[in-house]
Amino acid sequence: MKIAGIDEAGKGPVIGPLVVCGVACDENLLKKLPELGVRDSKKLTPKKRKEIAGKLRKILDWEAVVIQAAELDRMMEEKTINEILKEACVKIISKLNPDVAFIDSFDVKPERLEKEIEEMTGCRVVAKHRGESEPVVAAASIIAKCLRDEMVERLRERYGDFGSGYASDERTRRWLEDRLRKGEVPEIVRRSWKTVDRMRGTLKQKNLSEF
């Protein structure tokens, strides 16, 4: 039986790409994943995550869907983020062709996500919150996170150190505020995110008060 796991990295940040990754293997290899150190990617150091991802890419079938910020903005004019993620999952399942796919549920109702993707793919789907408790999903998460980290690092080299890209990051907010002051919104910024509108409003109020 071929078993797949799917997870994403970068759903929430205001800067950088969204990466959805799927991995697949048979049951024998699945049992060996914990031995390789596969666990929730958030509980691994970046160095360890990179090390494990390198091994996983060699032994697992895997596919990734990468959506850059500008493309994500265009897609969100017509779709919700969950619809975009669902389409990515369908694309990955169609390429990996597993017997069953475990998904870290991005829908508040996992059973709804299961039904929708099963209808779209014909594949049996198990969606659950905290899906990384399943080693095959954790493996997908590790590769997704590492792929995104590599892309973000290249973006930092080109656009300067914008931090993690998350709105909660002070460095990210300072970088974005500086760009908005200059009238710039680089294509790596998700313009459709409320963070940008809120920051523009704050800067406008500051300018008015200074005037």
N, C-alpha and C positions, 0 to 999 in steps of 0.2 A: 504493500500500500504506500502510495506517495502522499506525504503530508506536508502542507505548506503553512507558513506563518507570515503575517503581514503587519507592519507597523509603520508609523511615520515619524519624521523629525522635522521640526520647523513649522508646525501649524500656527503657533501663536506670535512669533516675532514680527516686528515691523520692518526689519531689514533682512534681505537674503532669501534664498529659495526654500520651497517646500519639497521635501524628499519623501517619497513613499517607497518602501522596499518590501519585497517578498522573497522568501527562501523556501526551498523544498528539498526533501530527502526521504529515504525509506525509513522504516521503523528501527532497523538496526543502527543506522547512523544517528537517528534521533536520540537514542539512549546514550550515545557518547558525548552529546553536546555539553551536559553539565561537567564532564571530565575535562573539557577544554576551557572551563571557567565561564561558560555562558550563563548569564544571569541578567537581571534588570540593568539595562545600560546606564541608568542614572546612579547605580551603586558602584560603578566601575570608574577608576581614574581614567583620564583621557589617554594616558600611555598604555594602560592595560586594555582599554577598549580598542585601541588601534592595533595592538598586538593580536588580540583575539579575532578582530575583523579580518586581518590578513589571512589567518588560518581558515576562517569560515568561507572566504571568497574562493579558496582553492578546493574545498571539499563539498560545498553545497551548490545546487542550482540556484541562481538568484537573478532577480530582475529589479530594476529601479525606475520609477517615474519621477523625473525632476521638473518642477515647475518654477521658473524664475519669477521674481517679484512683478515685473511688468506684465508677464503673461497671466499671472494670477489675478492681477487687477482687471485685466480684460475679461477673464472668465467670470469674475465675480459681478460683472455688470448684468449677467444673466442667470448665474447659479450661486447657491450657497456654498460655503467651504465644505460642508458635509457632502453635498452632491459632487463636488470636485474630487474629494477623497474617495467616494464610492466608485466613481468612474476609473480612478487610478487602480483601485482594488480589482475591478473587473478586468482591466487591461493586464494586470499582473497575473491573475488567475488564468486568463486565456493563454498566456505565454508559458506558464509553468505547468498547466494542466494537471493539477493534483486531484487525488480522490477526496480529500477533505482539506479545508483551509481554515486555520485559526486566525482570527483578527482581533487586534486590540480595538475594542469598540469606541468609535468617535461619536456614535449616536447614543443619546441618553437612554434609548430603549434598544439594547443589544438584539433582542428577538426580532425587532423590526428590520434591523440591518441584515440579520441572517436571512430573513425571508426575501428581502429585496435582491440581495446579491445571488442567492440561490436561484431565483427566478431569471436573473440576467445571465447566469453562467452555467446552470445545471450542475454545479459542484456543491457538495455538502459543505455548509459553512457553520462554524462555531464562533460566535462573536461574544466577547466578554470584556467587562471593565477590568483594568489591571491585567490585561492579557499577557503581560510579560512574565506572569507566573508560569506560562507555558514556555519551555525552552526554545521551541521553534519560533515563537513570536519574539522572545528575547534576542535570538540570533538575528532576526530581521531588524530589530531595533538597533542593535549594535552596528550593523552595516550601514543602516540609514543615517545614524548619528555621525559615524565616521565620514561618510560621503559628504554630508552637509558641512561638517567641520572643515574638511579639505577645501570645499568651495568657498566657505566664509573666510578662510585664511587668505585665499587668493584675492577675494574682494577687498580685504583689509589692506593688502599690499598695494592695491590700485587706488582705493578711495580714502585711505587713512584708517587709523584705529577707531572704529565705531563701537568697540566693545563686543558684547554678545549678540547684539541686534534685537534684544528684548526691551520693551518699553520700561520695564522695571529697573533696567541697568542705567545708572547715573551717567556713565560714559556714553552710552547710546543716546540718551536724551540730550546731552551737551552737543554731541556731534550733529544730531538732527536739527537742533535749535540753531546751531551755527549755519548750517546749510539753508534753512528756511529764512534766516535773516538776510542771506545773500540772494534770496530769490531762487535758490536751487532746490530741486527735488530729484536727486539722482535716480536712475532707473532701477537701482537695487532696493529702493524704498517702496514699500507697499502703500501706495497713495490712497487706496480704498480703506485702509485701517483708520479707525477713529482717532488713534494717537496723533496722526498728522493734523487732522482738523482741530483737535483740542489744542495742540501746540501752536497752530496758526492763530487761534482765538486768543490764547494767552499772550502771544507776541503782539498782537494788534492792540490789546488792552494796555500792555506796557508802553507801546509807542504813543498811544493816546494820552496816557497819564504823564509821559515825559513832555509831550507837546503842551 
